[in-house]
Amino acid sequence: MSEASRDGRIDVMRSKLFVPADQPALFPKALASAADAICFDLEDSVLPAQKAKGRRHLQEFLASEFHTRKVILVRVNHVGSDEFAEDLSAAASPGVAMLALPKVEDPSEITDAVTRLAAHEKKHNLKNTIGILATIESARGLRLAASIGAADARVVGLQLGLADMFEPLGIRQDDGVAAHQVRLQFRLVAGERGIPCFDSAFAKFKDEEGFMREAAAARGLGFAGKSCIHPCQIEAANRIFSPSSEEIAAAVRCMEAARAASMEFAGAFALEGRMIDGPFVRRAKSILDLAEKIRVLEAGRVESRHWPYPRINCHPETEIFCGFPPLAGHVDGRCNQEAAQKRARPQSGSGYFGSSPKWQNKYRNAPNASEPAARQTDRGFHPDSPRCCSKRACNL
């Protein structure tokens, strides 16, 4: 069963690995990969004669006792096709977070899919609400993307398909100017709707530099992730769509400066030679929020819903983030407050959350969100260790 969020948002989906549904031998390999999401494909990668077989394999998998923190999607055939009804019956299950609707060109297609999906959920007493990732793959779809994204609350993201959009029009996908213009328009549409957007697949899976170049271009425009057609593309996608250590450090400084400015009732303030106001502060917070979600995801931990973050009561006016592995800051399952204090020593001056800059304490020794888990472990962060040890010593 997937533990991915099904409450109408996509927390982290930097990499989405496509897996043909008619090739069950690839299912365990996909689950064992580092991809944030797996998209079982019933559409283009499955021949018409194999689609029934693919649905059968998919149903068997979804009915099994699989366990993953990955986002599980199913790409069905077009909502107007003869295959859609059977695809829906095979795909709509408690283990699926989203349906990837291909080649969406009109808001009515979303409405139709949602109506049929809701009826299926009610008929089979499904407790989860399955979201929709609408894929835009044509000029008409791009023109109506804003209406498509706003067609229903179940649309939780927009997926770009450049190959299907460009090839019929004779536009080269490696034409940077054309791709940039489409991506920018696509990102603005998703931004108006308040949902993330995701870049298209890169067909030349042996061209690592080409993939990274496309991914970097999409990330620079605010895309949240990219489709992967081969496992060799996953690591680059995860790294490129993760905040870098430099971005995290800059975000920490921005939040600290914002707190100091708020103490003086200043709406805008100068930081490192530029003026900062609300949009910059919100962006800094979103970077730190994303870094935390990635850290939790890659460490295999359950994200704490408490706010502020877990802290230890070493000093009544000091809040120190408690996130140390057993060997570093815990003894016998309890907080070793003395060791924790040494590693998260409060700084002088006013910080974003008071006398101690919690954001800085939290991220000073934290691993880079884009680092492999093995390197995080080498630096003393154990992915399997609990986020915090015991309520006996930690104020949760």
WOGILIN-V186662 format. One record per backbone hydrogen bond with DSSP energy under -1.0 kcal/mol. NH is the residue of the N-H (numbers start at 0). CO is the residue of the C=O. If there is no record, write none. Layout:
nh=NH co=CO
nh=NH co=CO
This chain:
nh=2 co=67
nh=15 co=225
nh=16 co=36
nh=17 co=227
nh=18 co=38
nh=20 co=40
nh=22 co=19
nh=25 co=22
nh=26 co=23
nh=29 co=25
nh=30 co=26
nh=31 co=27
nh=32 co=29
nh=36 co=14
nh=37 co=70
nh=38 co=16
nh=39 co=72
nh=40 co=18
nh=41 co=74
nh=45 co=42
nh=49 co=46
nh=53 co=49
nh=54 co=50
nh=55 co=51
nh=56 co=52
nh=57 co=53
nh=58 co=54
nh=59 co=55
nh=60 co=56
nh=61 co=57
nh=62 co=58
nh=63 co=60
nh=67 co=0
nh=70 co=35
nh=72 co=37
nh=73 co=97
nh=74 co=39
nh=75 co=99
nh=80 co=77
nh=86 co=82
nh=87 co=83
nh=88 co=84
nh=89 co=85
nh=90 co=86
nh=91 co=87
nh=92 co=90
nh=95 co=92
nh=96 co=71
nh=97 co=71
nh=98 co=130
nh=99 co=73
nh=100 co=132
nh=103 co=134
nh=108 co=105
nh=110 co=106
nh=111 co=107
nh=112 co=108
nh=113 co=109
nh=114 co=110
nh=115 co=111
nh=116 co=112
nh=117 co=113
nh=118 co=114
nh=119 co=115
nh=120 co=116
nh=121 co=117
nh=122 co=118
nh=123 co=119
nh=125 co=120
nh=130 co=96
nh=131 co=153
nh=132 co=98
nh=133 co=156
nh=134 co=100
nh=135 co=158
nh=141 co=137
nh=142 co=138
nh=143 co=139
nh=144 co=141
nh=147 co=143
nh=148 co=144
nh=149 co=145
nh=150 co=147
nh=154 co=151
nh=155 co=131
nh=155 co=153
nh=157 co=195
nh=158 co=133
nh=159 co=197
nh=160 co=135
nh=164 co=160
nh=165 co=161
nh=166 co=162
nh=169 co=166
nh=170 co=165
nh=174 co=171
nh=175 co=173
nh=178 co=174
nh=179 co=175
nh=180 co=176
nh=181 co=177
nh=182 co=178
nh=183 co=179
nh=184 co=180
nh=185 co=181
nh=186 co=182
nh=187 co=183
nh=188 co=184
nh=189 co=185
nh=190 co=186
nh=191 co=187
nh=192 co=188
nh=193 co=189
nh=194 co=189
nh=197 co=157
nh=198 co=224
nh=204 co=202
nh=206 co=203
nh=207 co=205
nh=210 co=206
nh=211 co=207
nh=212 co=208
nh=213 co=209
nh=214 co=210
nh=215 co=211
nh=216 co=212
nh=217 co=213
nh=218 co=214
nh=219 co=215
nh=221 co=218
nh=222 co=217
nh=223 co=196
nh=225 co=13
nh=226 co=198
nh=227 co=15
nh=232 co=229
nh=233 co=230
nh=236 co=232
nh=237 co=233
nh=238 co=234
nh=239 co=235
nh=240 co=236
nh=241 co=238
nh=247 co=243
nh=248 co=244
nh=249 co=245
nh=250 co=246
nh=251 co=247
nh=252 co=248
nh=253 co=249
nh=254 co=250
nh=255 co=251
nh=256 co=252
nh=257 co=253
nh=258 co=254
nh=259 co=255
nh=260 co=256
nh=261 co=257
nh=262 co=258
nh=264 co=261
nh=265 co=260
nh=268 co=275
nh=270 co=273
nh=273 co=270
nh=275 co=268
nh=280 co=276
nh=281 co=277
nh=282 co=278
nh=283 co=279
nh=284 co=280
nh=285 co=281
nh=286 co=282
nh=287 co=283
nh=288 co=284
nh=289 co=285
nh=290 co=286
nh=291 co=287
nh=292 co=288
nh=293 co=289
nh=294 co=290
nh=295 co=291
nh=296 co=292
nh=297 co=293
nh=298 co=294
nh=300 co=295
nh=310 co=394
nh=311 co=319
nh=313 co=311
nh=317 co=314
nh=321 co=309
nh=327 co=324
nh=328 co=324
nh=329 co=325
nh=330 co=333
nh=333 co=330
nh=335 co=328
nh=336 co=334
nh=339 co=335
nh=340 co=336
nh=341 co=337
nh=342 co=338
nh=343 co=339
nh=350 co=353
nh=353 co=350
nh=357 co=355
nh=360 co=356
nh=361 co=357
nh=362 co=358
nh=363 co=359
nh=370 co=367
nh=375 co=371
nh=376 co=372
nh=377 co=373
nh=378 co=374
nh=379 co=376
nh=380 co=375
nh=384 co=381
nh=392 co=389
nh=393 co=389
nh=394 co=310
nh=395 co=393
